[in-house]
């Protein structure tokens, strides 16, 4: 009984305690970036860990650039995974397995495959370090055009440009989840349950 009375007294005293000031850092960022592409229903601007904190355009642009770039790589990865899983191979590479097993040198088999894999990985590194750079005159994060194809892109109105950028961003997000799911199921050994028609 004494405990119940003490609890009632303490709860009444809490009503007169000063209220804690709410943190507004991520709320300000959410308001600022709520109209950016990618802030879509039902989540809107999604930053559950408050990475942006205060309004930081440099960090936001870097994160958006990284998201778009990873999305583009993931889209190519999903298409490549599904193509090789369906049995499509370059001449001389018929014995190379699909998926993660293709990255193991012991599965390459011939000198031709080893040479081609090294050239492919070297070409990817070259593109990453020297070609896939966002110029200072980029119109938005992820704009790697550097003037190439500008006539085609500039022919679209602003609404179409925003729609196309939004489509690319969402397809990239889906592809990142897709390639992650394929890798997880391949590691678990049940990717053939997801993709039963090939082989």
matplotlib code that plots the C-alpha trace (Angstrom):
import matplotlib.pyplot as plt

x = [0.0, 2.8, 4.4, 1.2, 0.9, 4.5, 4.0, 1.0, 3.0, 6.0, 3.8, 2.1, 5.4, 6.5, 3.7, 5.6, 9.0, 10.4, 9.9, 12.9, 13.8, 13.2, 16.1, 15.5, 18.5, 17.0, 13.6, 15.2, 17.0, 13.8, 12.0, 14.7, 15.1, 11.4, 11.0, 14.1, 13.7, 13.6, 11.6, 8.5, 5.4, 5.0, 8.4, 9.0, 12.5, 14.1, 17.0, 16.3, 19.8, 20.0, 23.1, 22.5, 21.9, 21.7, 21.2, 24.4, 24.1, 27.6, 27.0, 23.5, 24.9, 27.8, 25.3, 22.9, 25.8, 26.9, 23.4, 22.9, 26.3, 25.7, 22.3, 23.7, 26.3, 23.6, 21.3, 24.2, 24.9, 21.4, 21.2, 24.7, 23.7, 20.5, 22.2, 24.9, 22.5, 20.5, 23.6, 24.8, 28.6, 31.2, 33.1, 35.9, 34.1, 31.6, 33.0, 33.0, 30.2, 27.7, 27.4, 30.0, 31.8, 32.9, 35.1, 37.2, 40.4, 40.3, 37.1, 38.5, 40.1, 42.0, 44.6, 42.1, 39.6, 42.2, 43.5, 40.1, 39.0, 42.2, 41.5, 37.9, 38.7, 41.5, 39.1, 36.5, 39.2, 40.2, 36.6, 36.2, 39.3, 39.6, 36.3, 33.3, 34.0, 31.4, 32.5, 32.3, 29.6, 27.3, 23.7, 22.8, 24.4, 25.1, 25.4, 28.3, 27.6, 30.4, 28.8, 28.3, 24.7, 23.8, 21.7, 19.4, 19.1, 18.5, 15.7, 13.5, 11.4, 12.1, 9.2, 10.4, 14.0, 12.8, 10.7, 13.6, 15.9, 13.3, 12.9, 16.6, 16.9, 14.1, 15.3, 18.7, 17.3, 15.4, 18.4, 20.6, 18.0, 17.8, 21.5, 21.9, 19.0, 20.6, 24.0, 22.4, 20.4, 23.4, 25.5, 22.7, 22.7, 19.0, 19.2, 17.7, 14.5, 14.3, 15.4, 14.1, 13.9, 17.6, 20.0]
y = [0.0, 2.4, 1.7, 2.5, 5.8, 6.7, 5.9, 8.2, 11.0, 10.6, 10.6, 13.8, 15.5, 14.6, 16.8, 19.9, 18.9, 20.9, 19.3, 18.1, 20.0, 17.9, 17.3, 19.1, 18.1, 15.2, 16.9, 20.0, 17.7, 15.8, 19.0, 20.2, 16.9, 15.9, 17.1, 15.4, 12.5, 9.2, 10.6, 8.7, 7.2, 5.6, 6.4, 9.9, 11.1, 8.1, 8.7, 6.6, 6.9, 10.7, 10.4, 13.8, 15.5, 19.2, 20.3, 19.2, 19.4, 18.1, 14.9, 14.5, 14.8, 12.4, 9.8, 10.3, 9.9, 6.7, 5.3, 6.0, 4.5, 1.4, 1.1, 1.2, -1.5, -3.6, -3.4, -4.7, -7.3, -8.7, -8.8, -10.5, -13.0, -14.0, -14.2, -16.5, -18.5, -19.1, -20.6, -17.8, -17.8, -16.2, -18.5, -20.3, -19.7, -22.5, -24.2, -21.1, -21.4, -18.6, -16.5, -16.1, -19.3, -17.5, -15.2, -18.1, -18.6, -22.4, -22.4, -20.5, -23.7, -22.3, -19.7, -17.8, -17.5, -16.4, -13.7, -12.5, -12.3, -10.3, -7.9, -7.6, -6.8, -4.4, -2.6, -2.2, -0.7, 1.7, 2.8, 3.3, 5.3, 7.3, 7.4, 7.2, 10.6, 13.2, 16.5, 19.9, 20.9, 18.0, 19.0, 16.6, 13.8, 10.9, 12.9, 11.3, 12.5, 15.1, 16.5, 13.2, 12.8, 16.2, 17.0, 14.0, 14.7, 18.5, 17.7, 16.5, 18.9, 19.2, 17.0, 14.2, 14.5, 14.2, 11.2, 9.4, 10.2, 8.8, 5.7, 5.1, 5.6, 3.2, 0.6, 0.8, 0.4, -2.7, -4.1, -3.7, -5.7, -8.2, -8.9, -9.1, -11.7, -13.7, -13.8, -14.7, -17.6, -18.8, -18.8, -20.8, -23.2, -22.7, -20.3, -23.0, -22.7, -19.0, -19.7, -23.2, -22.9, -22.7, -25.6]
z = [0.0, 0.9, -2.5, -4.4, -2.5, -3.2, -6.9, -7.0, -5.4, -7.7, -10.8, -9.7, -9.2, -12.7, -14.1, -12.7, -13.9, -16.8, -20.2, -22.1, -25.2, -28.3, -30.7, -34.0, -36.1, -38.1, -38.2, -39.9, -42.4, -43.0, -43.8, -46.1, -48.0, -48.0, -51.5, -53.0, -55.3, -53.4, -50.5, -51.5, -49.9, -47.4, -45.7, -47.1, -46.2, -44.4, -42.1, -39.0, -37.5, -38.1, -40.3, -41.8, -38.5, -39.4, -42.9, -44.7, -48.5, -49.1, -47.1, -48.6, -52.1, -51.4, -49.9, -52.9, -55.3, -53.6, -53.6, -57.3, -58.1, -56.0, -57.6, -61.1, -60.2, -58.6, -61.7, -63.8, -61.2, -61.2, -65.0, -65.2, -62.5, -64.2, -67.6, -66.5, -64.4, -67.5, -69.1, -71.3, -71.5, -73.7, -76.0, -74.1, -70.7, -70.8, -67.8, -65.5, -62.9, -62.3, -59.2, -56.5, -57.6, -60.8, -58.7, -57.3, -59.3, -58.9, -61.0, -63.9, -65.5, -68.4, -69.1, -71.3, -68.6, -66.1, -68.5, -69.3, -65.6, -64.8, -67.7, -66.7, -63.1, -64.2, -66.6, -63.8, -61.5, -64.3, -64.8, -61.1, -60.5, -63.8, -65.8, -63.4, -61.9, -61.2, -62.7, -61.0, -63.5, -62.6, -62.5, -59.7, -57.7, -59.9, -63.1, -64.8, -68.3, -68.3, -71.5, -73.2, -74.4, -73.1, -76.2, -75.5, -71.8, -72.3, -74.7, -71.8, -69.7, -66.0, -64.9, -67.2, -65.9, -62.3, -63.2, -65.0, -62.1, -59.6, -61.7, -61.8, -58.0, -57.2, -59.7, -58.1, -54.7, -55.8, -57.5, -54.4, -52.5, -55.3, -55.7, -51.9, -51.9, -54.7, -52.9, -49.6, -51.2, -53.2, -49.9, -48.2, -51.2, -52.2, -55.1, -57.3, -55.3, -56.4, -60.0, -60.8, -64.6, -65.4, -65.5]

ax = plt.figure().add_subplot(projection="3d")
ax.plot(x, y, z, "-o")
ax.set_aspect("equal")
plt.show()
